[in-house]
Amino acid sequence: MNAEAEGLDAARRFRREHHLGVQPLGDLVTVIEQTTGIDVAVLDVGPDEHGLAMRDPDRQVVFIGVACTEHPMRQRSTLAHELAHVVFEDWGDTEAGGWSEPSPREDRCRAFARHLLLPIEGLREFLADRRDVPLASLSAVVQRFLVSPAIAAIALEEAGYIDRASSEQWRKVYTPQLAARFGWTDQYRALAAESGKRRAPQRLLARAINGYALGVLSAQAIATLRGVTLEEAEADLREAGVKPLDPTVTWTDASDLPDVDVDLSALDDDAPHDAKQ
């Protein structure tokens, strides 16, 4: 089985095992966290970084991290690509930032990401039996499945909707161009704003908020995890009705304590002989 076939088979199996059907995936961070239990973080890192998947062999914990970016479709591809490394359990062979290097392993992960984000069966359900597929259809596929024009063009060719020449031409189109041409710039900008924000793993943030509610963690820790200001974090916590327990200790007056009858006579029986004398 070649890399393309392995990626396709694994993507179909992942969707099937997690009951995802063939429809577009929504928030991919949430999809990965809820289906696999893997912690995912969106990190504010250098412009040349994309994503990485890591495993702690001692605790058997897997973590996926992707970079903040103003290119939401690229971020989704990166997330799906790093998920592929987890599915194939080849994270030990992966170097951060090197996923674009050509290799059978990386080709397999790219195929997995493409088929996970845009299943051919889902594409056919969306376009049905259309014979004429203009640029507007490419835009509709990109907007619906939240994939890059390159991924959409490859899928359209594989499904038999367009020929190789059209596919190669459409792979060079940029998402903002399609959004501006076909009226969904506002949606694209909202997606770009979201993908440009830091995002902590949900389980980690939930534990931190619980610690805040118990009074053992500060609101500043929550703000740092979320990448927001202290004021914003405190406002969100207040609005949600989350507040720390009152740490005040109520002291009582000594006169209010009950009388305690203590018999110390037994101490004399245990005293050394010399001490009694």
N, C-alpha and C positions, 0 to 999 in steps of 0.2 A: 504494500500500500504506500503510495507516494505522499508527500507532505500535504498536498491539496486535499486528497481523499481523507487523510487522517484528521485534518482540521475540520472538514465538513462533517465527518462522522461524529467527532467529539462535540461539536456545536449542536447537532441534532439531538445527541444523547443528553446533553446538559439541559436543553429546553424541555425535552420529554421528561426527564427525571424530576425536574422542578416545576412541572406543569405550567410552563410558560407559553405553550402553544406556538403559533407562528406570527403573532401580532407584534407591533413595535414595543420595545421595552421602554419603560418610563425612566425614572431617575435610576441610572445604572449603579450608582454607589449603593443606594438602598436595595436594589435587586441583588447585588452581590452579597451584601451584609446579611440580608434576610434569608437567602437561599443557601449560603455556605457557612455562615457564622464567622467569616473572615473579617477582620478589622480593616477598614479602608479609610485613608486620610488624603485630603487634598492639601498639598504643602506649598508654601511660598519659597520656591527654590530658584536656582539659576535658569536663565532662558534656554540653555542648551539641554536641560534635563527634561525627561518625559515621564518615565515611571519605573517602578521596580517592584519585584515581589521577593519577600524574604521569609525564611523559616527559622525559628529558634529550635534547634534539634533537641535541646534539653527539655523544653516545655511543650514541644510539638505545637507551637503557635505560629500561624501564618499571618503575614501583614502585607497589604498592598498600598503603595503610595504613588500618587500622580501629582504632577505639577499644576499649579494655578496657570491658567492661560485664557486669553481672549478668544481662543478658537475652540468652541464647545464640541464640535464634531471630532476634532483631533483628540480632545480629552477622552471622549467616549471610546474612540478606537484604542487609545492607550490603556484604558481600564479593561476593555475586553481582551486586549493583547496580554496584559499582565495576568488576568484570570486564566488565560490559556496556559501560562507557565505553571500555575498552580494545578490546573487540571492534569497536565502532562507530567507534573512533578519534576520539572527540569530547572527549578530556580537555582540550584547549585551551580549550574553551568552558565548562568546569566549574569552579566555585568551591567551595573546601572548605566543607562544612557547608551548602551550598545545594541538595543533591540532592532535598530534599523540596519545593522550589518547583515549582509546576505549569508544565509546558511540554511540547511534543511530544517533545523530546529526553529529558526525564526520564520521561515516560510510557512511552517505548520501553524505557528501561533497567529500569523497574519491571516491565514485561511480561516482559522477558528473565529477570530474577531469579526471578520467579514460576514461569515455565515450566521454567527450569533446575532449580530446587529440587524442583518437583513436576510432572512431566510428566503430562498427562492419561492417556496410555497406561499409565504406571506406576500411576496411581491406579486405573484400570480393572482392571489385573492384580491389584491388591491387594484390591479390594472385589468383583471379579467381577460377577455379575449380581444383587447384593442389591437388594431393593426397599425394604426398611425400613432407613433409615440414621439411627439415633438419635444422641444426643450422644456415646455411647460410641464410635461410629464416627469422629466428629470427633476425639476424643481419640486413637484408634488411628492415624489419619492423621498428626496432629501429632507423635506420638511416633515413628512409623516414619520419616517424611521429615524430621523436625526443622525444621519450618516453623511459622510463627505460625498461630493459629486463623483469622486473617483470610485468609491465603493458602490455607489448607485449605478454608475455606468458599467462596471464589471458585472454586476448582478443582472442588469438589463440585457447585456450581451449573452450571458449564460442562459437566461430564460428565453432567449430567442426574439426579444422585442426590437433590438437594434443590431446592426452589423458591426464588424470590427472597426471600420473607419469611423463610424459615429461614436463608438465607445472610446476610442483613443482621443477623439476630439473633445468629448465631454469630460474626460478625466482631467483636462486642463482647466476646467471652469472652477471658479471659486464660489463658495457658499454665499458670501455677502453679495456677489453679483446676481445670483439667482434670487436672493431675498429682495434686493432692490428692484429687480426687473418684474417680479411677480407678486409684490405687495406684502411681504411678510418681514420687512426690515425690523419692525418693532419687536416681533417675536425673537428674531435672531439676536437683537441687542440685549433682550432680557436673558436669553440663554448665555450670551457672552459674559454678561455681568455676573451671572451665577457661577459659571466655570472659572471666573477670575478670583473667586473668594476662597480663603482658607476654610477647611472643613475637618473637624475632628471626627474620629471614629465614634459612631453613635453609642456603642456600649461603654466606651471610656467616658464619654460626656455624661451619660446617664449615671454612671457610678460617681462621677465628680459632683453632679447635682445632688445626688443622695447624700454625699459627704457634707455638702453645704447645708442641706436641710437638717443634718444631725449636728451641725455646728462645729465640725472638725476640719472644714475646708473653707477658704475665703472666696468671696465673689470675684476677687482678682484672679484666682486660679481658673475660674470658669471663663472669665474674659480672655485670659491668655490662651486657653484651649481653643476657644472659638475664633480668636483673632479679632476681637472687637474691643471697644473701650469699656472701662469699668462701669461707666454710667449706663451704657447700652445693656450690658449684662445684668446689672441690678434692675433696670427697668423691665427687662423681659422676665426676670425671676419674680418681681412683684406682680406683674400682670398675670403670671401663671399661678399666683398664690403660693409660691415657694418661699419660705422664710426659715432661717435657722432657729433651732430650739433656743429658748431663753437659758443662757448659762448661769443666771443668777442663783446663788446658793442662799437659802433661807436659814439664818442662824437663830438659835433659841437662847434665852437667858438661863444661866445656871440655876436660878431659883425655880425655874419651871421644870427642872429634871426631877424624876421620881426618886424617893428615898430607896436606897439599896442596902439591905442588911447583909454585911459580909462577916463571916465567922473566921477569925484568924487563929483560933486556938490550936488548930491542927499543926500550925507551923512550929509550935513549941515541941511537939512530939517528934518532929523530924530533925530538930536541932542537934548538933553534936554534943556529946557528954560534957566536954570542957566548957562549951558555951553555956550550958545550964548552970554550971557551978559559978 
